[in-house]
Each structure stands twice: as structure tokens, then as C-alpha cells.
């Protein structure tokens, strides 16, 4: 991943090459914050490719179609 941004309870990694977005969300993050991060960093035409739990985080990978 080429870029990383930290938000309240979420970490966003964005690949400048593939345009994929990895979203790492702390378990228990506020729902409003999760929605804000999704709206801000995940492109509208993205497809969810991966959802898993990694320790105390939920990990989502989105890729452009």
C-alpha cells in the first residue's frame, strides 16, 4: 500500500497502483465514524473483496470494478 490515513478508530491504506482500499476498523468503533470513513475513502464503484477479523480489528478490502 502506498498511502495511509488514520481516523478515529479506523486506519485506511490506499494503493496508488491498484486503487484498492484496505480499511482496518477497531472493534467497537462508532457507527457514524465507520459510515464517514466508507463515504470518504471507498470509491462508489468499489467491490468488497475481503472481510475478516485481525486481532482487535475488522479488515475490509475494496477494489475498483
Buried (B, 14 or more C-beta within 10 A) or exposed (E): EEEEEEBEBBBBBBBEEEEBBBBBBBEEBEEEBBEBBBEEBBBEEBEEEEEEEEEEBBBBBBBEE
